């Protein structure tokens, strides 16, 4: 298995996997063209990395991870958001997800990140088990309230 940092010439491979991720959720937006345009834009953004992964050394990419970086004042340094991690259906169970997660952690460290954040659905047992295998677990304070990840759409869509 291998992983690598995607370059601009791999925008179509990244978009193909992101489209498969969108389809996995039963969504139809963004469109294929919008997804490719977004990937091309983000590949030019120094605050974003896409990692690709393949089951075989000479195989076609079968996994993608999107990392977004920002300065965090509470960490006094770079924070990394693992925005997406997707393994194609035919590569699941091969260990590629774990290899990708190890590559994500290595890349975030390489970029000087002091914190890695992500969100996943609480019913996604496979993802939660994968994340727990490297020490990423939901945090709850024993005496305090549970921290929640919240978001609001600002584009008028529901």
Buried (B, 14 or more C-beta within 10 A) or exposed (E): BBBEEBEEEBBEBBBBBBBBBBEEEEEEEBEBEEBBBBBBEBBEEEEBBBBBBBBEEEEEBBBBBBBBBEEBEEEEEBBBBBBBBBBBEEBEEBEBBBBBBEBBBEBBEEEEBBEBBBEBEEEEEEBBEBBEEEEBEEEEEEEEEEEEEEEEEEEEEE
